[in-house]
């Protein structure tokens, strides 16, 4: 991520490799223009640049500024006041994504409000990301690093706090992206647990790791069963953030399947490489917990990372096996590729036992959620109050979520033949029956289930999200924690 600073200087006096400026559509047949900067608008008039949201144009600076060049980014509107915070994030994220390999850039939003500048800076910070640790062809386009430094041009006091917040948000989102983008031979349950300890090292976070023997002794049948086909055994990581003044508590659970072959119920080969992303939920809740500690939020957070590698090795569980879960319920494993709900269920039992005011789980749980909502929108299910909290937070963060129901008639499909439950329902409504399965392990807790199977990992870039890991939902989960802290008086 870039280092972020604020400078109270004019557009002419800015010092940076590139100056990023907004581009609005002219009314009627009028040309596109830079709001609040008529000298720039006059120079670009003959270029007739397109101003669709995220359209970028790199041009010379024409001696109008100390920056080496200009990057004009379209906002897709004629009126700056009508542009949403999320569209600003997406546009300015597209701008910095286009500046891979550049050392420094400045962001200006002439005539924009302080809140709009904050959104633009946040998007620009999120867009300045590249995962190049395993590329050796230095100097080739694919090996270019992300933009290194970013300066917000503003004389407003609020710009400093906006820069600080953008720094924290981009760092925790990038933590998620880095974990998800790490190849599965390098990120397995034990290594994930080590990285969680590393991320928590300089923060007021306590980390506990249960290994495979402790999991077996503790009755974590779901986690143990999923992980038993791999030579790299499972882990359950507990991360606690417990500030003195907290009067509210939230428990987070993340699905951490570091690679998912489907087990004995083997997935098709095409696209299986994307299953390196099946630990996105665990990366998300870890990052949100780190964010709460970084921001000093007055809310207690207890986070569980359910980590396993789902492989079809000689010791793998079979379709038809019965396992006993952490709460004593028995489950027929009819499909070993429905493994996420198994590890999540065990971790949810522990999360609920902490007595939190709210439980949230995050998982790339079902392809059915993607069929229902597409690749860019996440599903949220659960109790009505908890679900609404997530939707309200998502509205603030700009991340797209959509509520899905728990139809009562689907519960009967989960009744086991020889055990209490089966781990799959009928194919129709697969995302819903997965959520209903998890519901069996949360009791009466206020609980929200976030299925991010579609937007957690992208096949194409969009705005501030590059191809691969997007970090989608980190900001929404953190926003929920911030709102809980605000209710506690901070």
N, C-alpha and C positions, 0 to 999 in steps of 0.2 A: 504494500500500500504506500501511497505517497506521504511525505511529510506535508502537513497543512499549516498554513500561516495566514495572517491578515495584514494588509497594507493599505493605509489611507493615502493613496496616490491617484493621480489622474490617469486616464487612459493613455495620454501622451507620454507620461513619465514612467510607466510600468517597465520593469526589467524582467524579462522572461523569454524563453525560446519561442513561446506561442501565446497569444492572447485569444481566449475563447470568448466570443460575443454571440448574443442571441440574434436570431433572424425571424422577423414577423412577416406575414403575408400582407402585401399592400391591398387596400380596399379596391374592389373592382378590378380594373386592368393596371393598377399602379404596381410598380416593382416592389420586390421584397426590400425590407429596410431594417436597420438596427435601431431599436427604440432609444430615444434620448441621446443619440450620437449622430447628428445630421451630417457631419463631415465624413463619417464612415459610410453612411447611406448614399451620399452623393457619389463617392468613389466606386461603389459596387453596383450602382444603378445600371450601368451598361453591361454588367456580367449576367444580369437576370438570373441570380441563383435561386434554386428551388427552396421552399421554406417548409416542406413537410416535416413532421416531427421526427427528429433524429437525422435528417439530411445534413451532411457535413461538407464543407467546402474549405479547403486549405489554400490560402492565397497570400501573396506578398503583403507586407504591412504598409506599403506606399508612403513611408516616412511619416505616417500619422501617429506612430507609437514607437516606443523603444523596443518592443517585442520584435523578434526576428520575422515572425509571420502571424497571420490571422487565421483562426479557425472559426468559421461561421456555422452555427448549428441552428437548424430550423426548429421552431416551436409548434408549427402546425396551426397557428391562429393568427387573427388580425389584431386582437386586443390582448395585451399582456395581462390585464387584470382578470381575464376569464380563464387563464391557464391554470390547471390544477397543480398541486405540489408534485403529484406522481408523474405527470407529464413533463414537468421540469426535471425531475430526477432522471427520467428515461432519456430525455434529450441531451442533457449535459453528461450523462453516463456514456451515451453513444459518442460524444465528443472526445472524452478522455480515452475511451477504448480505441479510438482511431489514432491516438498519439503514442502507441507503443514504440519504445525506443527513444522517445524524447525525454530530455532531462527535466525541463521545467515548463510550467504553464500557469497562466493567471486566468481567473474567472471573473467576468464582470456582468452585471445585470442592470444596465442603466434604466432608471425609472421603475425598477422592481422594488417590491416591499422587502423589509428585513426577513419575513417568513419565506418569501419566494427565493431570496438569495440563499437562505439556509437550505432549502430544498435543492436548489441548483448545485450548491457545494456538496451536499450529501450524495447526490447522484454522480457528480464528478469524481468524488472520492471512491465510490463503489465501482465506477467504471474503470478506474485505474488499477486493474488487476491482470496478472498474467502468471501462469503456472509453467515455469521453464526449467525447473530443477533437474529434469532428466533429458534436456536437450543439449547436445554437444556442438551443434553446427553454429557456432557463434557468428553473428553477422548476417545470417539468413533471416528472412521475414518471420518465420515461425519461431525463431529463438529470441526475438526482441523482448526485452523486459518492459514492465509497466512504467508509465509516467512516474518520475521519481519525486517531484515536488509540485505542490499546488498552492497558489496564493489567491485568496479572496480579496478583491478590490472593494473596500468599503470603509467609510468613516463612522459607521454605526457601532455602538458599544456591543450590541447583540451579536455582531459578526464574530467576536472572539469566542463566545459560548457556542455559537453555531459551528465554528471550526473545531472546538474541543469535542463536541458531540459527533461531528462527522468523523473525527479521528477514531473515537471509540467504536462507532458503528462499523466503519470500514475494517477495523482490525478484527472485530469478532466475526463479521461476515467472511472475511478472508481466512480466518482460522477454520471455519466450516468448509470453505472451498478447498483449502489446502488438504484437509483431512480426506475429503471426498475424492479429490483428484489424485491422491496418492495411490499408486498401483497396489492391487491386493496382495502381491507377493511381499510388499514392503509394509503393509498395514494389516495386521492380523490382530486377534483379540488381545494378546499380551502386549503388543506394541501400541495398540490404541490406548490401553490402560496406562502405559508408560507416558504417552503423549498427554493424556489427561492430567497426570501428576505434574508434568512439565508445565502445562498451561496454568496450573494452579499454584505453582511454586512461590511466586512473589506476591500472592494475593491472600486475603483472609478466607481461605478455602481449605477445608479438611477433606482429604481423599482416602477412601478405604476400598481395597480391591479384594474380591473373593475369587480364589482360583478354582480349578475343576473339582478338587477334593472337597473343598469347603462347600461348593455348590451341591455336590452329591449328598453330603452330610446334612445340609440345610433343607433338602427336599425341593430343590429347584428343578423339577422334572422336565419342564419345558425347555429351559436353557441347556441343561445337560443333554437332553435328547437331540436337540438340533445340532449341537456341537460334537456329538460323539462319532460322526463320520469323518472328522478331520484330524490330521496329525497335530493341528494347532488348536489346543483346547480353549473352551469358552472362559469368559470372565464376566463378573458383575461389578461395576464400578459405582460407588456412592460418593457424590460430591456435595458437601454441605457448606452453605454460606449462612451464617447466623449472627447478624449484627445485634448489638445490645438493645437497641430501641425498637426492634421489630415487633409489631403487634398483629401482623398477618403472616401467614405461611403458605407457600406454594410448593407442591411436589411436581417435578418434571420427570418424565420417562422417555427415553429415546431408543428406537430400534437400531441396533448396531450389528447387522449382518455384514461382516467385512467382505465376504463374497458369497454369492448365492447361486449355486449350480442348480438348485431345486432338489438336491439330494437324490434319493432313489427315484423320485418323480421328476426326472431330469428335464430341465428346460430345453427348448430348441437351441441349436448353436447360434443362429443369427441373432445378434443383439445381446448375447450373454455377457459380452465384455462390459456392457453398461452396468452389470450387477456389482461392479466395484463400488457403485453408489448406494448400495442397499444399507449402508450405515449412516446415511444422511441424517436421520432422526437423532441418533446419538450425538453426532457432531453438532447438530443444531442446539440441542438442550445444553450441551457442554458450553458452547459459545455464549448462549444467553445467560448462563450462570456466571461465566467470566465477566460478561457485560454488567450484570447486577453488582458484582464486586468492584469492578472498575469505577462504576458510577456511585458507589457507596449507598445503594438503595436501602431504605429501612424496610425490608421485607425478608423473611427467612425463606431460603430456597434449598430444598433437598432434591438432588438430581440423581437419577439412576440410568446408567448406560448398560443396556443388555447386549453383550457382545458375544458373537459366535460366528463361525464359518460353516456354512451349510454345504457339506461335501458328500459324495456317494462312496466313501471309503468302506472297507470291509466291516467296520463296526457301526455303520450308519443305521439309524432307525428305519424300519420298514413300514410301508403302508399297511395299516392294520394293527400296529403296535399300540399298546395302551400305556400312558405315562401318568404319574401322579404329580399334580402341580403343587406349587408352594402353599396354597391354601387347602390342600387335601383333596380337591376335586380331581376326578380321573377324566382323561381325554383320549379318545380314539384318534390316532394320527392317520387319517384316511388319505391325506396328500402331504408329502413331506415338503412340497413347495409352498405350503401355507405355514411357513416356519416363523414368520415375523410375529404373528399373533401369539405364538407359543412362548417366545422369549419375553415379549411385552407383558403377557399375562402374569408371569412370575414376578417381574419387576413391579408391576402395578400393585400386586398384593403387598409388597414391602412399602411402596409409596403410600398407600392408603393407611397402613399401620402406623405411619408417622403422625396421623391426625391432622393433616393440613386443611386449610380453608378451601383450597382449590387444587385439583389434580389436572395436569395437562400431559398428554402424550403426543409425540411427533414421530411419524413413521412414513417411509415409502412403502406403504402396506399392500396396496392392491392395484393391479392393472385395471380393475373395474372402475376405480375412481377416475382414471385417465380416460377410459371409454366414456364415462358420464360427463366429464367436465373439460376434457381436452388437456393439452400439455402445459398450459400456463395458469390454470386455476386449481387451487387446492380445495379439498373438502374438509368441513368441520362437522362433527357429530357430538352427541353427548347430552348432558342435562341442559335444559333450556337456558338457565342462567349462565352457566359456564360457556356454552356455545355463543351466547350473545356477547359475552365479554371478549371472546376471540374476534368476533365480527367487528365490534367497535374498535378494537385495537388494530385490526387489519385495515380499517377505513383510515385511521391516522397514519399508519405506516405506508399505505398505498399498495400493500400486497393483496392480490385477489384471492379471496376465499368465498366459498358458497356453502350454505347449510344443507345438510342431507338428513333425512329422517331415520328413525328406527321403527319400521313397521312391525307391529306386534306379531303378525302372522309368520314372520320369518324366523322367530325364535324356535318354533317347533322343528324346523329343519336342522337344528343343531343338537337335537336329542340323540345321544349315542345308542348304539345297539347293545353293546356289552359294557359301556362305561357311561359316566354322567353326561359327557359331551362328545361331539365329534368336532374336528377342527375345521371343517368346511361345511357350508350350506349348499343349496342349489346354485347353479351358475347365475341366473338372473338376480340382480341386486347384490353382487358379490362384495362390493365395498360396504354395503349396509350390514350384511351378515357377519363380516369380519369385525365391524364395530360392535355388533350385538354380542359376539363371542367375548370381546374384551370387557363388555359391560358386566359379564358374570364374575369379574374379578375386582370390581371397584365398589361393590356394596352400595351404600347410600351417599357416597361422596359426591360433591360437586365436581364434575369431570368433563373435560373436553378432549376429543380425539381428533387430531389433525392428520389427515392422510395427504401427504405431499408427493405422491408417486409421480405425478406429471411434472410439476414445476421445479422439483428439487434438482433435476439434472436435464440440461437442455441440449437438443440436437442442433440448435442454431442460436446465434446470439440475438439479444434484444436489449436495446438501451444500455443500462449499466450491468446487464448480465451477459457474460461471455458463454461460449459453448462449453458444455460440461457442467461442473458444479455451479449452481447459481447462488446458494446461500438463502434461497427463498424461505421465509417463515422465521428466520432468526430475529428480524426486527419486530415482527408481530409478537412473538413470545416475549421479547424484552419489553415491548410496550405494555403488555399485560402486567409484567412485574413492576414497571414504573407506575402504572395506575394503582396497583395494590399498595405500593409504597406511599403514594400521594394520599391515599385514604388513611394511612397510618400517621399522617401529619408531616411527611417530608415531600 
